[in-house]
Amino acid sequence: MNAIARPKLAFWTDAEELECVSFLPEAPNVMTFCFQSPSGALFSYDPGQFLTLELPVPGGPIYRTYTISSSPSRPTSLTVTVKAQADSIGTRWMFDHLRPGMRLRAVGPGGRFSIVHHPAEKYLFISAGSGITPMMSMAIYLYDSGRDPDIVFVNCARRPSEIIFRERLEHIASRVTGIDLKWAVEETDLYRPWTGYQGMFNQLMLGLMAQDYLEREVFCCGPEPFMQAVREALAGLGYDMDRYHQESFHAPLPETELVPDDQFPDETSEAVVEFASSGITANCTEADTILAAARAAGLVIPSGCTMGICGTCKILKTEGQVHMVHNGGITDEDIDDGYILACCSNPIGRVKVDA
């Protein structure tokens, strides 16, 4: 029998690899992988944050960003719950090859999609498919506080058998009075009666699920068309959209522009990027990103979403100017210290980076 080590009073950082300790099928093409720190360190993060995993697929490592589905209130382990799509590469590799005892490099945690940054008395969590993962983390976090939360928890799925975490959520909801679960499906499973909501999410459903939605802080996660439908439903009913928060790695959020010295990229102008640590110099145009220039030169810079959201591709710029348009994946403090996101930074003239 394996002995259970007592956790150290230290917190994990991404300088240490993660060790897979178990995996669990959740729903069709959905798997939860559980990790621990090999040193016994504890995990500290905000519920709703994400990690970027380096996956050693054939042909070289790739980087994939996944929301942490566990809660920091249970700090001895960390889980990600992933869904394999038809064209998945990294996630499919995890399904087929990631097993207990294997170790992976990870970057993070990152992101600001969390109730920690938007505390409220009453919450409305709305998700579709695997977008349920940050909602699970935040719901468990509130449940573990020992106080009775006030959450209307809405999840939409194709059919009942595809609702992720259904049994676990129904269990914790049975232990408190303040977690109100609402399932909505597009179609039913054969020979299994369904008495919940059926159809695409709409204003009528919203009014039935949470009559006091105007009083609630809304968190939404799922495919972009789904989130757009939620946004339109809320806005059309007069909801204060300053209290609406969303997370997605499939479509960018409203952009924030950072343009040093009022310079903009010109697709007809040539640029040069010097990757100091690798000793590589790449010629490109100002319309190319630093990440694209690196890839063209055969240099691997870890990257996840490639839309300026996850922050995985953060590197230090030591010389020159870039035009960076990001979606929250880097802090103002990092920018002041000279860091940029390679995936959404265009070189202006000659630029030198530490990569």
Backbone torsions as a table, in degrees:
resi	resn	phi	psi	omega
1	MET	NA	132.7	178.8
2	ASN	-74.0	134.5	177.2
3	ALA	-75.6	145.5	177.6
4	ILE	-93.4	115.7	-177.0
5	ALA	-73.6	143.6	175.1
6	ARG	-75.4	129.4	-178.4
7	PRO	-60.5	142.3	173.6
8	LYS	-78.0	153.3	176.9
9	LEU	-86.1	60.4	177.6
10	ALA	-143.0	156.6	-177.6
11	PHE	-110.2	141.6	-179.3
12	TRP	-66.4	141.9	168.7
13	THR	-126.0	163.8	-176.2
14	ASP	-76.0	7.9	168.9
15	ALA	-72.6	-17.6	179.5
16	GLU	-107.8	142.5	176.9
17	GLU	-69.7	163.3	172.0
18	LEU	-101.1	140.8	177.2
19	GLU	-107.7	124.1	175.6
20	CYS	-69.4	129.1	-179.6
21	VAL	-115.9	-18.8	177.4
22	SER	-167.3	165.7	173.7
23	PHE	-146.0	151.8	-173.9
24	LEU	-143.9	123.0	173.0
25	PRO	-66.3	134.4	-177.5
26	GLU	-108.4	-39.5	-175.9
27	ALA	-163.3	174.5	177.8
28	PRO	-53.6	122.7	179.1
29	ASN	63.5	24.3	178.4
30	VAL	-127.9	131.6	-177.7
31	MET	-138.1	140.6	172.7
32	THR	-103.5	128.7	176.0
33	PHE	-111.1	130.9	-178.0
34	CYS	-107.1	134.7	-178.1
35	PHE	-124.1	151.9	169.1
36	GLN	-131.1	164.8	175.7
37	SER	-83.1	127.5	178.6
38	PRO	-57.8	-28.0	-179.7
39	SER	-84.3	-7.9	-176.7
40	GLY	87.9	8.1	179.7
41	ALA	-67.9	154.7	178.4
42	LEU	-89.1	164.3	-179.2
43	PHE	-105.8	133.6	177.9
44	SER	-128.8	124.0	-179.9
45	TYR	-164.4	168.8	175.6
46	ASP	-88.1	137.7	176.9
47	PRO	-60.7	127.7	-176.4
48	GLY	107.1	-9.9	179.8
49	GLN	-76.4	173.5	-176.6
50	PHE	-129.3	165.1	173.1
51	LEU	-122.8	154.1	169.2
52	THR	-112.2	121.7	-178.4
53	LEU	-98.9	139.5	172.2
54	GLU	-91.1	115.7	-174.2
55	LEU	-109.4	122.0	-174.4
56	PRO	-82.1	65.9	-179.8
57	VAL	-75.1	158.1	175.9
58	PRO	-57.0	136.4	-178.7
59	GLY	96.1	-2.7	178.2
60	GLY	123.2	156.6	-176.6
61	PRO	-67.8	147.0	170.5
62	ILE	-124.4	162.7	-175.0
63	TYR	-121.0	127.9	-179.2
64	ARG	-129.4	137.9	-176.6
65	THR	-101.0	128.5	-178.3
66	TYR	-133.0	138.8	174.4
67	THR	-69.8	141.9	175.5
68	ILE	-76.2	122.6	-176.9
69	SER	-93.1	-11.9	176.1
70	SER	-86.6	177.9	-177.4
71	SER	-115.9	142.2	177.2
72	PRO	-64.8	-12.5	175.3
73	SER	-72.3	-8.1	175.3
74	ARG	-124.7	77.9	-162.0
75	PRO	-84.2	-0.9	-176.7
76	THR	-80.7	-12.4	177.5
77	SER	-146.4	169.5	-178.6
78	LEU	-141.6	137.1	-179.6
79	THR	-125.4	149.2	167.0
80	VAL	-123.9	140.4	179.7
81	THR	-116.0	116.4	-168.2
82	VAL	-120.6	147.4	178.4
83	LYS	-116.8	127.7	-180.0
84	ALA	-89.5	119.6	175.1
85	GLN	-88.7	172.6	-177.1
86	ALA	-59.6	-33.9	-177.2
87	ASP	-103.3	16.3	-178.5
88	SER	-65.4	140.2	173.2
89	ILE	-111.7	-59.9	-178.5
90	GLY	-65.3	-47.3	-178.7
91	THR	-65.0	-38.5	177.5
92	ARG	-64.6	-36.6	175.8
93	TRP	-61.4	-41.3	178.3
94	MET	-60.5	-45.2	179.8
95	PHE	-58.2	-43.9	-171.3
96	ASP	-86.9	-24.8	-169.6
97	HIS	-128.5	-25.4	-175.3
98	LEU	-76.1	117.5	-175.7
99	ARG	-136.8	161.1	-179.5
100	PRO	-52.4	137.2	-178.2
101	GLY	100.0	-21.6	178.9
102	MET	-78.7	149.1	-179.0
103	ARG	-120.1	143.1	180.0
104	LEU	-128.9	147.8	169.2
105	ARG	-79.1	147.3	179.8
106	ALA	-141.3	152.5	176.4
107	VAL	-121.2	130.3	178.4
108	GLY	132.0	-160.6	0.8
109	PRO	-73.1	163.1	-179.9
110	GLY	-148.0	172.5	177.8
111	GLY	101.4	155.2	-179.1
112	ARG	-122.4	17.0	177.5
113	PHE	-83.2	87.4	-173.5
114	SER	-158.4	146.4	174.7
115	ILE	-64.7	-18.1	177.9
116	VAL	-60.1	-36.1	-178.0
117	HIS	-89.6	-10.0	-179.0
118	HIS	-139.3	64.3	-178.3
119	PRO	-65.6	144.8	-179.4
120	ALA	-154.2	164.6	176.7
121	GLU	-78.7	-30.9	-175.2
122	LYS	-136.2	137.3	-176.9
123	TYR	-123.2	152.0	170.4
124	LEU	-128.8	109.7	177.8
125	PHE	-98.1	124.0	-179.9
126	ILE	-126.1	123.1	-177.7
127	SER	-144.5	165.0	175.2
128	ALA	-137.0	137.6	177.1
129	GLY	57.5	-134.2	-178.6
130	SER	-73.7	-2.9	172.1
131	GLY	-65.1	-5.0	178.2
132	ILE	-72.0	-17.4	-170.7
133	THR	-61.7	-47.3	177.7
134	PRO	-66.9	-30.4	177.8
135	MET	-66.2	-37.4	176.8
136	MET	-62.2	-46.4	-179.7
137	SER	-60.0	-44.4	-177.9
138	MET	-71.3	-36.6	179.3
139	ALA	-66.2	-43.9	178.1
140	ILE	-63.9	-38.7	179.1
141	TYR	-60.4	-45.3	178.6
142	LEU	-68.8	-39.2	178.6
143	TYR	-62.5	-42.4	-177.6
144	ASP	-70.8	-12.5	178.2
145	SER	-66.7	-17.9	-179.1
146	GLY	87.9	-11.4	177.3
147	ARG	-92.2	153.9	178.6
148	ASP	-78.4	113.0	-178.6
149	PRO	-78.1	174.3	174.1
150	ASP	-128.3	90.2	-175.7
151	ILE	-127.8	127.4	162.8
152	VAL	-97.7	117.2	-171.2
153	PHE	-110.5	107.0	-177.0
154	VAL	-108.0	127.7	173.1
155	ASN	-133.1	134.9	179.9
156	CYS	-112.0	136.4	-179.3
157	ALA	-141.2	167.9	179.7
158	ARG	-66.8	-44.8	178.8
159	ARG	-149.2	162.7	-175.7
160	PRO	-55.0	-38.4	-178.4
161	SER	-67.0	-11.4	-178.8
162	GLU	-102.9	7.4	176.7
163	ILE	-75.6	116.2	-177.6
164	ILE	-79.2	139.1	177.4
165	PHE	67.6	15.4	-174.4
166	ARG	-55.9	-50.8	-176.9
167	GLU	-64.8	-42.3	-179.7
168	ARG	-63.4	-42.9	-179.5
169	LEU	-68.2	-38.7	178.2
170	GLU	-66.0	-31.9	177.1
171	HIS	-66.3	-50.2	-177.5
172	ILE	-68.7	-32.4	177.8
173	ALA	-65.5	-25.0	178.2
174	SER	-78.6	-8.7	-177.2
175	ARG	-100.5	-10.6	179.1
176	VAL	-136.8	168.2	178.9
177	THR	-100.1	-7.4	-169.8
178	GLY	-104.4	13.1	175.0
179	ILE	-115.6	108.6	-175.3
180	ASP	-105.2	105.4	-175.4
181	LEU	-87.4	135.9	177.4
182	LYS	-132.9	112.5	177.8
183	TRP	-101.2	139.1	175.2
184	ALA	-132.4	132.0	-178.2
185	VAL	-127.0	154.3	177.9
186	GLU	-79.6	-36.2	-179.8
187	GLU	-147.7	163.7	-176.9
188	THR	-96.1	164.5	172.5
189	ASP	-84.3	145.1	179.9
190	LEU	-61.0	136.5	174.7
191	TYR	62.4	19.3	177.1
192	ARG	-129.6	103.1	-178.0
193	PRO	-57.8	144.2	-179.9
194	TRP	-127.6	125.7	-177.9
195	THR	-112.3	4.8	179.5
196	GLY	-87.9	-162.0	-179.5
197	TYR	-73.7	144.5	177.6
198	GLN	-136.9	134.3	-178.5
199	GLY	124.1	177.8	178.7
200	MET	-77.6	145.4	-179.6
201	PHE	-58.8	135.3	-178.7
202	ASN	-152.8	179.0	-177.0
203	GLN	-62.3	-38.9	179.9
204	LEU	-61.5	-45.4	177.2
205	MET	-59.9	-43.8	-178.8
206	LEU	-58.1	-45.2	-179.9
207	GLY	-64.7	-33.3	178.8
208	LEU	-77.3	-35.9	-176.6
209	MET	-75.0	-39.9	-176.1
210	ALA	-144.2	88.0	-177.1
211	GLN	-61.7	-26.9	-179.6
212	ASP	-99.4	33.2	-176.2
213	TYR	-58.1	-28.5	-179.9
214	LEU	-64.9	-20.4	-178.2
215	GLU	-94.0	-1.6	-170.8
216	ARG	-108.3	147.7	171.3
217	GLU	-81.5	126.3	-173.3
218	VAL	-103.4	131.5	171.2
219	PHE	-120.1	131.1	-174.1
220	CYS	-133.4	138.2	177.8
221	CYS	-150.4	135.9	178.8
222	GLY	162.9	-171.5	176.5
223	PRO	-58.7	150.8	-175.7
224	GLU	-57.6	-42.2	177.8
225	PRO	-59.9	-36.6	177.9
226	PHE	-65.9	-46.9	-179.5
227	MET	-64.4	-35.5	176.5
228	GLN	-62.7	-40.9	177.6
229	ALA	-63.1	-38.7	178.4
230	VAL	-66.6	-45.2	179.0
231	ARG	-58.7	-45.9	-178.1
232	GLU	-66.1	-37.7	178.9
233	ALA	-64.3	-44.1	-179.4
234	LEU	-68.0	-47.7	-178.4
235	ALA	-61.8	-38.5	-179.7
236	GLY	-67.1	-19.9	179.4
237	LEU	-100.3	8.9	175.1
238	GLY	84.4	18.9	-179.8
239	TYR	-70.9	144.6	176.8
240	ASP	-75.2	101.5	-173.5
241	MET	-70.3	-7.7	171.3
242	ASP	-67.6	-17.0	179.3
243	ARG	-101.5	13.4	177.7
244	TYR	-102.5	131.9	-178.2
245	HIS	-133.8	137.8	-178.0
246	GLN	-136.8	158.4	177.1
247	GLU	-137.2	132.6	177.2
248	SER	-161.1	141.8	174.5
249	PHE	-107.6	15.4	-177.1
250	HIS	-109.2	-16.4	178.0
251	ALA	-151.5	141.3	-175.6
252	PRO	-67.5	151.7	171.4
253	LEU	-82.1	175.1	176.7
254	PRO	-53.4	135.8	-169.8
255	GLU	-82.7	149.6	172.7
256	THR	-117.3	123.3	-177.0
257	GLU	-98.6	138.1	175.5
258	LEU	-130.5	107.1	-172.6
259	VAL	-121.5	99.1	179.4
260	PRO	-63.7	136.1	173.9
261	ASP	54.4	26.8	176.9
262	ASP	56.7	32.2	179.2
263	GLN	-100.4	140.1	-179.4
264	PHE	-123.5	149.9	179.7
265	PRO	-68.1	144.2	178.4
266	ASP	-122.7	118.7	-175.0
267	GLU	-66.2	-14.2	178.3
268	THR	-93.5	-6.8	-177.2
269	SER	-96.2	137.6	178.8
270	GLU	-81.2	152.6	178.1
271	ALA	-140.1	162.8	179.0
272	VAL	-133.6	131.3	177.1
273	VAL	-118.1	121.7	177.6
274	GLU	-101.3	119.4	177.2
275	PHE	-96.1	95.0	-166.4
276	ALA	-61.6	-46.5	-175.3
277	SER	-66.1	-31.3	-177.2
278	SER	-92.9	-11.0	-178.6
279	GLY	69.3	26.9	-177.8
280	ILE	-113.2	136.6	173.4
281	THR	-119.4	128.5	-175.5
282	ALA	-118.9	133.0	173.3
283	ASN	-92.8	137.5	-179.0
284	CYS	-155.9	-168.8	172.2
285	THR	-110.1	166.3	179.2
286	GLU	-67.8	-15.5	177.9
287	ALA	-79.7	-14.2	177.5
288	ASP	-82.5	147.1	173.7
289	THR	-84.8	163.5	175.8
290	ILE	-59.1	-39.9	-179.7
291	LEU	-64.4	-42.6	178.7
292	ALA	-64.0	-40.2	178.7
293	ALA	-64.2	-39.4	178.6
294	ALA	-64.0	-46.3	-179.2
295	ARG	-63.3	-40.1	179.1
296	ALA	-63.7	-27.9	179.6
297	ALA	-90.5	4.0	179.0
298	GLY	80.5	17.1	-179.0
299	LEU	-102.5	132.3	-179.6
300	VAL	-95.9	116.3	170.2
301	ILE	-108.7	123.7	179.1
302	PRO	-53.5	132.6	179.0
303	SER	-149.5	152.1	-179.5
304	GLY	-118.2	-87.3	-171.9
305	CYS	-74.0	-26.5	-175.8
306	THR	61.7	21.8	179.1
307	MET	-129.4	16.9	177.1
308	GLY	75.3	22.1	-178.5
309	ILE	-101.9	-47.1	-167.8
310	CYS	-84.3	-25.9	178.7
311	GLY	83.1	4.5	-176.8
312	THR	-62.4	-34.7	-172.9
313	CYS	-91.1	22.1	-179.6
314	LYS	-65.1	126.6	177.8
315	ILE	-136.9	162.9	-179.1
316	LEU	-90.7	126.6	174.0
317	LYS	-95.1	122.2	-176.9
318	THR	-103.2	-21.8	178.6
319	GLU	-147.4	151.1	173.3
320	GLY	89.1	-176.5	-177.1
321	GLN	-124.2	147.0	174.1
322	VAL	-131.4	159.0	170.7
323	HIS	-106.6	115.1	-174.6
324	MET	-117.6	127.1	173.0
325	VAL	-121.2	111.2	-175.5
326	HIS	-124.4	174.4	-177.0
327	ASN	-125.0	41.8	174.9
328	GLY	96.5	6.7	-175.7
329	GLY	-84.9	5.9	179.5
330	ILE	-146.9	145.0	-177.8
331	THR	-90.1	161.7	175.8
332	ASP	-62.4	-34.2	179.0
333	GLU	-64.5	-41.9	177.7
334	ASP	-63.6	-41.2	179.2
335	ILE	-63.0	-42.2	177.7
336	ASP	-61.4	-30.6	-179.8
337	ASP	-83.7	-1.5	175.5
338	GLY	101.7	6.0	-178.8
339	TYR	-84.4	151.5	175.9
340	ILE	-136.3	166.3	171.3
341	LEU	-101.2	119.0	-174.1
342	ALA	-63.0	-29.7	-174.0
343	CYS	-73.0	-19.8	-175.0
344	CYS	-134.1	27.2	177.3
345	SER	-117.3	125.4	178.0
346	ASN	-102.1	131.5	-179.7
347	PRO	-73.0	137.9	174.4
348	ILE	-109.0	103.7	-175.9
349	GLY	75.0	-126.2	-178.6
350	ARG	-104.1	130.4	-176.8
351	VAL	-131.9	142.6	177.3
352	LYS	-122.0	129.6	179.9
353	VAL	-128.2	157.0	179.6
354	ASP	-92.4	83.3	-178.6
355	ALA	-152.5	NA	NA
